[in-house]
């Protein structure tokens, strides 16, 4: 969020009102059915039934979108994208793919060397010319262990890259320490290094890469092909599909369920680019980074904020381009071991990760004020993108609660309504709709089986079946590890209890144990 020092008292009051609004609206939606059921039980019951109908339609839409994305991923993964780039050389209407340099910017803090090595190795081994790949790792100026990690990586992989930079972040006063601040410092440094060797910002594609993510071998070539063939390439953000698969079978089932849910939600969003927003790791031209003014050093959600900065910097022309290739990351995990109920720190990491993502609601004041200022952007476009943002945050915290508990409130709180035939009918219809919607989980499990890495060899047949049956527990797991942290984030913002960035512990690869 904006630094108080740069806001006038009037601006600060406006910001506080906009910070309070999402949480206040969420709590109003959650509390109203309970209070109103004492007097208006039939109307509340019908309203909840309409929510059930919406959920039924939405679930089917999501399943269709996920399956569409899966089919496009299958086609994209068998393509040789660099060969398709080479075929463009004879096309005078397309840009020259040989001139496109990919510079990967990786902020790190406390990551084990083994994890960083796999991240850099995937870049070095990607099917893209060596002379067109650059890596820059950001460590804190005080992180001597991080310095040593970068030195070892430079020795091993430096010869397989055009350049390998080490950027040391001094943690300047006034920043909110975290990934966004690291990117805000590292971006201009990387630009100076690239311009020093004569590179054109429109011919450099920057990838904001989390330190535990491994790019697909075809990722750079895929992005290059679409970048040079699309006139809007320089004003585009390329969003791959994050799959938290590196340690999928090592984490407890609740974390595994959340990893699968996040992957599939991003697959759905890739089928709807009009709703897609930059998430976690993504790519764009250096020219766009410069126009957007780099990342902000006083926010936590760096990805969504960068999206909005780019949206306004391009006067709404920004294009989100789904990359139908996976990018592999770690599910949250700590160093604790044992059965699922013993892995408290791992579950806490999962909770805190979702809370950090949900803190994207802090963009509401930033976006609201600027949407009112940028009249050059068409009203319908401003309204649609803003509506999606507000709607996503509201439904994140309210829809699951209303679905699980809303239908029971009118019958519990007003006995006269409970005894009517209409109440019985609505309850039956709602039960049928919700259960049909949950049958779609079977379709999602089929997709999950096809995209997941192989299960550990020591897992028997019933163990493997049980691992997929557990996905049916998502309503409960989602309530604990998605709805509650998102509700906490909105409530904190409403009360002015601002979130502090907490580094998620990373664990190097090890044996699979206690994950059933």
C-alpha positions as CSV (number, residue, x, y, z in Angstrom):
1,X,0.0,0.0,0.0
2,X,1.1,3.6,-0.4
3,X,3.5,5.0,2.1
4,X,1.7,7.3,4.5
5,X,4.5,9.9,4.1
6,X,3.4,10.7,0.5
7,X,-0.3,11.1,1.2
8,X,-2.0,14.2,2.4
9,X,-4.5,13.9,5.2
10,X,-7.5,14.0,2.8
11,X,-5.8,11.3,0.6
12,X,-5.2,9.2,3.6
13,X,-8.8,9.4,4.6
14,X,-10.0,8.3,1.1
15,X,-7.5,5.4,1.2
16,X,-8.7,4.2,4.5
17,X,-12.3,4.3,3.3
18,X,-11.3,2.2,0.3
19,X,-9.4,-0.2,2.5
20,X,-12.3,-0.7,4.8
21,X,-14.8,-1.2,2.0
22,X,-14.0,-4.8,0.9
23,X,-13.9,-6.3,4.4
24,X,-17.0,-4.4,5.4
25,X,-18.9,-5.6,2.4
26,X,-17.7,-9.2,3.0
27,X,-18.8,-9.2,6.6
28,X,-22.1,-7.6,5.6
29,X,-22.8,-10.4,3.1
30,X,-21.9,-13.0,5.7
31,X,-23.9,-11.6,8.6
32,X,-27.0,-10.4,6.8
33,X,-28.5,-13.9,6.1
34,X,-28.2,-14.8,9.7
35,X,-29.8,-11.6,11.0
36,X,-32.4,-11.3,8.3
37,X,-33.5,-15.0,8.7
38,X,-35.3,-14.1,11.9
39,X,-37.8,-11.9,9.9
40,X,-37.3,-12.6,6.2
41,X,-36.6,-16.3,6.2
42,X,-38.4,-17.2,2.9
43,X,-36.6,-14.4,1.0
44,X,-33.2,-15.4,2.4
45,X,-33.9,-19.0,1.5
46,X,-34.7,-18.1,-2.1
47,X,-31.6,-15.8,-2.2
48,X,-29.4,-18.7,-1.1
49,X,-31.0,-21.0,-3.6
50,X,-30.1,-18.5,-6.4
51,X,-26.5,-18.7,-5.0
52,X,-26.7,-22.4,-5.4
53,X,-27.9,-22.1,-9.0
54,X,-25.0,-19.7,-9.7
55,X,-22.5,-22.2,-8.2
56,X,-24.0,-25.0,-10.3
57,X,-23.5,-23.0,-13.5
58,X,-20.1,-21.7,-12.5
59,X,-18.8,-25.1,-11.6
60,X,-19.7,-26.4,-15.1
61,X,-18.1,-23.4,-16.7
62,X,-14.9,-24.0,-14.7
63,X,-14.7,-27.6,-15.7
64,X,-15.2,-26.8,-19.3
65,X,-12.5,-24.2,-19.1
66,X,-10.0,-26.5,-17.4
67,X,-10.5,-29.2,-19.9
68,X,-10.1,-26.7,-22.8
69,X,-6.8,-25.5,-21.3
70,X,-5.7,-29.1,-20.8
71,X,-6.2,-29.9,-24.5
72,X,-4.3,-26.8,-25.5
73,X,-1.5,-27.7,-23.2
74,X,-1.3,-31.2,-24.8
75,X,-0.9,-29.6,-28.2
76,X,1.6,-27.0,-27.0
77,X,3.9,-29.4,-25.2
78,X,4.5,-31.5,-28.4
79,X,5.4,-28.5,-30.5
80,X,9.0,-27.6,-31.2
81,X,8.5,-23.9,-30.6
82,X,12.1,-22.9,-31.5
83,X,11.7,-24.5,-34.9
84,X,8.6,-22.5,-35.4
85,X,10.5,-19.4,-34.5
86,X,13.2,-20.3,-37.0
87,X,10.5,-20.7,-39.7
88,X,9.6,-17.0,-39.1
89,X,13.0,-15.8,-40.3
90,X,11.7,-15.7,-43.9
91,X,8.6,-13.8,-42.9
92,X,9.2,-10.0,-43.3
93,X,6.0,-9.2,-41.3
94,X,7.3,-10.9,-38.1
95,X,10.1,-9.8,-35.8
96,X,13.4,-11.6,-35.8
97,X,13.3,-14.2,-33.0
98,X,17.1,-14.4,-33.1
99,X,17.2,-10.9,-31.6
100,X,15.0,-11.7,-28.6
101,X,16.9,-12.1,-25.3
102,X,15.2,-13.6,-22.3
103,X,16.5,-12.2,-19.0
104,X,15.2,-14.0,-15.9
105,X,15.1,-12.0,-12.7
106,X,15.0,-14.2,-9.5
107,X,14.7,-12.7,-6.1
108,X,15.9,-15.0,-3.3
109,X,16.2,-15.1,0.5
110,X,17.1,-18.2,2.5
111,X,16.4,-20.6,-0.4
112,X,18.5,-23.8,-0.2
113,X,21.2,-24.1,-2.8
114,X,19.6,-27.3,-4.2
115,X,16.4,-25.5,-5.0
116,X,18.1,-22.6,-6.7
117,X,20.3,-24.9,-8.7
118,X,17.3,-26.7,-10.1
119,X,15.7,-23.4,-11.1
120,X,18.9,-22.2,-12.9
121,X,19.5,-25.6,-14.4
122,X,16.0,-25.5,-16.0
123,X,16.8,-22.1,-17.6
124,X,20.2,-23.3,-18.8
125,X,18.8,-26.4,-20.4
126,X,15.8,-24.7,-22.0
127,X,15.6,-25.2,-25.8
128,X,16.7,-21.6,-26.6
129,X,20.0,-20.2,-27.8
130,X,22.6,-19.9,-25.1
131,X,23.6,-16.4,-26.3
132,X,19.9,-15.3,-25.8
133,X,19.5,-16.3,-22.1
134,X,20.4,-14.1,-19.2
135,X,20.0,-14.8,-15.4
136,X,20.0,-12.3,-12.7
137,X,19.7,-13.3,-9.0
138,X,18.8,-10.8,-6.3
139,X,20.1,-11.5,-2.8
140,X,20.1,-9.2,0.2
141,X,23.3,-7.3,0.7
142,X,23.7,-8.9,4.1
143,X,22.9,-12.5,2.9
144,X,26.4,-13.9,2.7
145,X,25.1,-17.5,2.3
146,X,23.1,-16.3,-0.7
147,X,26.3,-14.7,-2.1
148,X,28.0,-18.1,-1.9
149,X,25.0,-19.8,-3.6
150,X,25.1,-17.4,-6.5
151,X,28.9,-17.8,-6.9
152,X,28.6,-21.5,-7.1
153,X,25.8,-21.2,-9.7
154,X,27.8,-18.7,-11.8
155,X,30.7,-21.2,-11.8
156,X,28.5,-24.1,-13.0
157,X,26.1,-22.4,-15.4
158,X,27.8,-19.1,-16.4
159,X,29.2,-20.6,-19.6
160,X,25.7,-21.8,-20.6
161,X,24.2,-18.3,-20.5
162,X,24.9,-15.0,-22.2
163,X,25.3,-13.4,-18.8
164,X,24.8,-14.2,-15.1
165,X,24.4,-11.2,-12.9
166,X,24.3,-11.0,-9.1
167,X,22.3,-8.1,-7.7
168,X,22.8,-7.2,-4.0
169,X,19.8,-5.5,-2.5
170,X,20.7,-3.1,0.3
171,X,17.1,-2.9,1.7
172,X,16.6,0.8,1.4
173,X,14.7,2.7,4.1
174,X,10.9,2.9,3.7
175,X,10.4,-0.3,1.8
176,X,8.1,-3.2,2.6
177,X,10.6,-6.0,2.7
178,X,9.6,-8.8,0.3
179,X,9.6,-9.9,-3.3
180,X,8.1,-6.7,-4.7
181,X,10.7,-4.5,-3.1
182,X,13.5,-6.9,-4.3
183,X,12.1,-6.7,-7.8
184,X,11.8,-2.9,-7.5
185,X,15.5,-2.6,-6.7
186,X,16.7,-5.3,-9.1
187,X,14.7,-4.2,-12.2
188,X,16.6,-0.9,-12.8
189,X,19.9,-2.6,-12.1
190,X,19.3,-5.3,-14.6
191,X,18.1,-2.7,-17.2
192,X,21.4,-0.8,-16.8
193,X,23.4,-4.0,-17.3
194,X,21.5,-5.0,-20.4
195,X,21.6,-1.5,-21.9
196,X,25.4,-1.5,-21.2
197,X,25.8,-4.3,-23.7
198,X,23.6,-2.6,-26.3
199,X,20.3,-4.4,-26.0
200,X,17.1,-2.8,-27.1
201,X,14.4,-2.9,-24.4
202,X,11.8,-4.0,-27.0
203,X,14.0,-7.0,-27.8
204,X,14.4,-8.1,-24.2
205,X,11.8,-10.2,-22.4
206,X,12.0,-10.1,-18.6
207,X,10.7,-13.1,-16.6
208,X,9.8,-12.5,-13.0
209,X,10.6,-16.0,-11.7
210,X,10.0,-17.3,-8.2
211,X,13.2,-19.0,-6.9
212,X,11.6,-22.4,-6.7
213,X,10.0,-22.4,-10.2
214,X,11.4,-24.4,-13.1
215,X,10.5,-23.3,-16.6
216,X,9.4,-25.7,-19.2
217,X,12.1,-26.5,-21.8
218,X,9.9,-24.8,-24.5
219,X,8.9,-21.8,-22.4
220,X,11.3,-19.2,-23.8
221,X,10.7,-20.3,-27.4
222,X,6.9,-20.3,-26.9
223,X,6.9,-16.8,-25.5
224,X,9.3,-15.6,-28.3
225,X,7.1,-17.0,-31.0
226,X,4.0,-15.3,-29.8
227,X,5.9,-12.1,-28.9
228,X,7.3,-11.5,-32.4
229,X,4.1,-12.6,-34.3
230,X,1.8,-10.3,-32.3
231,X,1.9,-6.6,-32.9
232,X,0.8,-6.1,-29.3
233,X,3.6,-8.3,-28.0
234,X,5.6,-5.4,-26.4
235,X,2.4,-4.5,-24.4
236,X,1.7,-8.0,-23.3
237,X,2.2,-10.0,-20.1
238,X,2.8,-13.7,-20.8
239,X,1.4,-15.9,-18.0
240,X,2.4,-19.6,-17.8
241,X,0.3,-22.1,-15.8
242,X,1.9,-22.7,-12.3
243,X,1.9,-26.3,-11.2
244,X,3.0,-26.9,-7.7
245,X,4.4,-30.4,-8.5
246,X,8.1,-30.3,-7.4
247,X,7.2,-31.8,-4.0
248,X,3.5,-32.7,-4.6
249,X,3.7,-36.2,-3.2
250,X,5.8,-35.2,-0.2
251,X,3.4,-32.7,1.4
252,X,0.3,-33.5,3.5
253,X,-2.9,-34.1,1.7
254,X,-4.4,-30.7,2.7
255,X,-1.5,-28.9,1.1
256,X,-1.7,-31.2,-1.9
257,X,-5.4,-30.4,-2.3
258,X,-4.7,-26.7,-2.2
259,X,-1.9,-27.1,-4.8
260,X,-4.2,-28.9,-7.1
261,X,-7.0,-26.4,-6.6
262,X,-4.7,-23.5,-7.4
263,X,-3.3,-25.2,-10.5
264,X,-6.8,-25.9,-11.8
265,X,-8.0,-22.4,-11.1
266,X,-5.2,-21.0,-13.1
267,X,-6.0,-23.4,-15.9
268,X,-9.5,-22.1,-15.9
269,X,-8.3,-18.4,-16.0
270,X,-6.1,-19.3,-18.9
271,X,-9.2,-20.2,-20.9
272,X,-10.5,-16.7,-20.0
273,X,-7.8,-14.1,-20.7
274,X,-10.2,-11.3,-20.0
275,X,-10.1,-12.4,-16.4
276,X,-6.4,-13.3,-16.2
277,X,-4.1,-11.3,-14.0
278,X,-0.3,-11.7,-13.6
279,X,0.3,-14.4,-11.0
280,X,3.5,-15.5,-9.2
281,X,5.9,-15.9,-12.3
282,X,5.3,-14.2,-15.6
283,X,7.1,-12.5,-18.6
284,X,6.9,-9.2,-20.4
285,X,9.1,-6.9,-22.4
286,X,11.7,-4.7,-20.7
287,X,10.1,-1.8,-22.5
288,X,6.8,-2.5,-20.7
289,X,8.6,-2.8,-17.4
290,X,10.1,0.6,-18.0
291,X,6.8,2.1,-19.0
292,X,5.1,0.7,-15.9
293,X,7.8,2.2,-13.7
294,X,9.1,-1.2,-12.5
295,X,7.6,-2.9,-9.4
296,X,6.6,-1.1,-6.3
297,X,8.8,-1.3,-3.2
298,X,6.0,-0.7,-0.7
299,X,3.5,-3.5,-1.4
300,X,3.3,-7.3,-0.8
301,X,1.3,-8.6,-3.8
302,X,3.9,-7.7,-6.5
303,X,2.2,-9.6,-9.3
304,X,-1.3,-8.1,-9.2
305,X,0.1,-4.6,-8.6
306,X,2.5,-4.9,-11.5
307,X,-0.5,-6.0,-13.7
308,X,-2.4,-2.9,-12.7
309,X,0.6,-0.6,-13.2
310,X,1.0,-2.0,-16.7
311,X,-2.7,-1.7,-17.4
312,X,-2.7,2.0,-16.6
313,X,0.7,2.6,-18.3
314,X,-0.6,1.2,-21.6
315,X,-3.9,3.1,-21.2
316,X,-5.8,-0.2,-21.0
317,X,-4.1,-1.7,-24.1
318,X,-2.3,-4.3,-21.9
319,X,-2.9,-7.8,-23.2
320,X,-2.7,-10.9,-21.1
321,X,-1.4,-13.9,-23.1
322,X,-1.9,-17.3,-21.6
323,X,1.1,-19.6,-22.0
324,X,-0.2,-23.1,-22.4
325,X,2.9,-24.6,-20.9
326,X,3.4,-25.5,-17.2
327,X,5.9,-23.9,-14.9
328,X,6.8,-26.1,-12.0
329,X,7.0,-24.8,-8.4
330,X,7.0,-26.1,-4.8
331,X,3.9,-26.5,-2.7
332,X,4.3,-24.9,0.7
333,X,6.4,-27.1,2.9
334,X,8.5,-26.8,6.1
335,X,11.2,-28.9,7.6
336,X,8.8,-30.7,10.0
337,X,8.1,-34.4,9.3
338,X,5.6,-37.0,10.3
339,X,2.0,-37.7,9.8
340,X,-0.2,-34.9,8.4
341,X,-1.5,-33.8,11.8
342,X,2.1,-33.5,13.1
343,X,3.2,-31.1,10.3
344,X,2.0,-27.9,11.9
345,X,4.6,-25.6,10.3
346,X,3.9,-27.0,6.8
347,X,0.2,-26.2,7.2
348,X,1.0,-22.8,8.7
349,X,3.1,-22.1,5.6
350,X,0.1,-23.0,3.4
351,X,-2.2,-20.8,5.4
352,X,0.2,-17.8,5.2
353,X,0.8,-18.3,1.5
354,X,-2.9,-18.0,0.7
355,X,-3.2,-15.0,3.1
356,X,-0.4,-13.3,1.2
357,X,-2.1,-14.0,-2.1
358,X,-5.4,-12.7,-0.7
359,X,-3.6,-9.5,0.4
360,X,-4.1,-8.5,-3.2
361,X,-7.3,-6.9,-1.9
362,X,-5.0,-4.1,-0.8
363,X,-4.8,-3.1,-4.5
364,X,-8.4,-1.9,-4.3
365,X,-7.6,1.7,-3.2
366,X,-4.8,1.9,-5.7
367,X,-7.0,0.7,-8.6
368,X,-10.1,2.6,-7.6
369,X,-8.5,6.0,-7.6
370,X,-6.6,5.5,-10.9
371,X,-9.6,4.1,-12.7
372,X,-11.4,7.4,-12.0
373,X,-8.4,9.3,-13.4
374,X,-7.7,7.4,-16.6
375,X,-10.6,8.6,-18.8
376,X,-8.7,7.6,-21.9
377,X,-9.5,4.0,-21.1
378,X,-12.9,3.0,-22.3
379,X,-15.5,2.9,-19.5
380,X,-16.7,-0.6,-20.3
381,X,-13.1,-1.9,-20.0
382,X,-12.5,-0.2,-16.7
383,X,-15.8,-1.4,-15.4
384,X,-15.2,-5.0,-16.5
385,X,-11.7,-5.3,-15.1
386,X,-12.6,-3.6,-11.8
387,X,-15.8,-5.7,-11.5
388,X,-13.8,-8.9,-11.9
389,X,-11.3,-7.8,-9.2
390,X,-14.0,-6.9,-6.7
391,X,-16.2,-9.9,-7.5
392,X,-13.3,-12.3,-7.1
393,X,-12.3,-11.0,-3.7
394,X,-15.9,-11.1,-2.5
395,X,-16.8,-14.5,-3.8
396,X,-13.5,-15.9,-2.4
397,X,-14.6,-15.2,1.2
398,X,-18.4,-15.4,1.0
399,X,-19.5,-18.0,-1.6
400,X,-18.2,-21.1,0.0
401,X,-19.6,-20.1,3.4
402,X,-23.0,-19.4,1.9
403,X,-23.0,-22.7,0.1
404,X,-22.0,-24.7,3.1
405,X,-24.1,-23.0,5.8
406,X,-26.5,-20.5,4.2
407,X,-29.3,-22.9,3.3
408,X,-29.6,-24.1,6.8
409,X,-29.9,-20.7,8.5
410,X,-33.6,-19.8,7.6
411,X,-34.8,-23.2,8.7
412,X,-32.8,-23.1,12.0
413,X,-33.7,-19.5,12.9
414,X,-37.4,-19.4,11.9
415,X,-39.5,-22.3,12.9
416,X,-42.6,-21.3,10.9
417,X,-40.6,-21.3,7.7
418,X,-39.0,-24.6,8.6
419,X,-42.4,-26.3,8.8
420,X,-43.6,-25.2,5.3
421,X,-43.6,-27.3,2.2
422,X,-41.7,-24.7,0.2
423,X,-38.8,-24.9,2.7
424,X,-38.6,-28.7,2.1
425,X,-38.7,-28.3,-1.7
426,X,-36.0,-25.6,-1.7
427,X,-33.8,-27.8,0.5
428,X,-34.2,-30.8,-1.8
429,X,-33.5,-28.7,-4.9
430,X,-30.5,-27.2,-3.3
431,X,-29.2,-30.6,-2.2
432,X,-29.6,-32.0,-5.8
433,X,-27.8,-29.0,-7.4
434,X,-24.9,-29.0,-5.0
435,X,-24.3,-32.7,-5.3
436,X,-24.5,-32.6,-9.1
437,X,-21.9,-29.8,-9.0
438,X,-19.7,-31.8,-6.8
439,X,-19.8,-34.7,-9.3
440,X,-17.7,-32.4,-11.5
441,X,-14.9,-33.2,-9.0
442,X,-14.7,-36.5,-10.8
443,X,-13.9,-34.7,-14.1
444,X,-11.3,-32.6,-12.4
445,X,-9.7,-35.7,-10.9
446,X,-9.3,-37.2,-14.4
447,X,-7.4,-34.0,-15.5
448,X,-5.4,-34.1,-12.3
449,X,-4.2,-37.7,-13.0
450,X,-3.0,-36.7,-16.4
451,X,-1.0,-33.6,-15.3
452,X,0.5,-34.8,-12.0
453,X,4.0,-36.3,-11.8
454,X,4.2,-40.1,-11.2
455,X,3.4,-41.2,-7.7
456,X,6.2,-42.7,-5.5
457,X,6.9,-46.3,-6.4
458,X,6.4,-47.5,-2.8
459,X,2.8,-46.4,-2.8
460,X,0.5,-49.3,-3.3
461,X,-2.7,-49.3,-5.4
462,X,-5.0,-48.3,-2.6
463,X,-2.7,-45.6,-1.4
464,X,-2.7,-44.1,-4.9
465,X,-6.5,-44.3,-5.2
466,X,-6.9,-42.7,-1.8
467,X,-4.6,-39.8,-2.8
468,X,-7.1,-38.8,-5.5
469,X,-10.2,-39.6,-3.4
470,X,-8.9,-37.0,-0.9
471,X,-9.6,-34.3,-3.5
472,X,-13.2,-34.7,-2.5
473,X,-12.3,-33.1,0.8
474,X,-11.8,-29.8,-0.9
475,X,-14.9,-28.1,0.6
476,X,-13.5,-28.6,4.1
477,X,-9.8,-28.0,3.2
478,X,-10.7,-25.0,1.1
479,X,-12.7,-23.5,4.0
480,X,-9.7,-23.8,6.4
481,X,-6.8,-23.0,4.0
482,X,-8.4,-20.6,1.5
483,X,-11.5,-18.9,2.9
484,X,-10.2,-18.3,6.4
485,X,-6.9,-16.8,5.3
486,X,-8.6,-14.6,2.7
487,X,-11.1,-13.5,5.3
488,X,-8.3,-12.7,7.7
489,X,-6.5,-10.6,5.0
490,X,-9.7,-8.6,4.2
491,X,-10.4,-8.1,7.9
492,X,-6.8,-7.0,8.6
493,X,-7.0,-4.4,5.8
494,X,-10.4,-3.2,7.1
495,X,-8.9,-2.7,10.7
496,X,-5.6,-1.2,9.5
497,X,-3.6,-4.2,10.8
498,X,-1.3,-4.3,7.8
499,X,0.2,-7.6,6.8
500,X,4.0,-8.2,7.0
501,X,5.7,-10.2,4.4
502,X,6.8,-13.6,5.7
503,X,9.2,-15.7,3.7
504,X,7.9,-19.2,3.0
505,X,10.4,-21.8,4.1
506,X,11.7,-23.9,1.2
507,X,12.8,-27.5,1.6
508,X,15.2,-29.3,-0.7
509,X,14.1,-32.5,-2.3
510,X,14.0,-35.5,0.0
511,X,12.2,-38.8,0.6
512,X,8.4,-39.0,0.5
513,X,7.0,-39.9,3.9
514,X,3.9,-39.3,5.9
515,X,2.0,-37.8,3.0
516,X,-1.1,-40.0,2.9
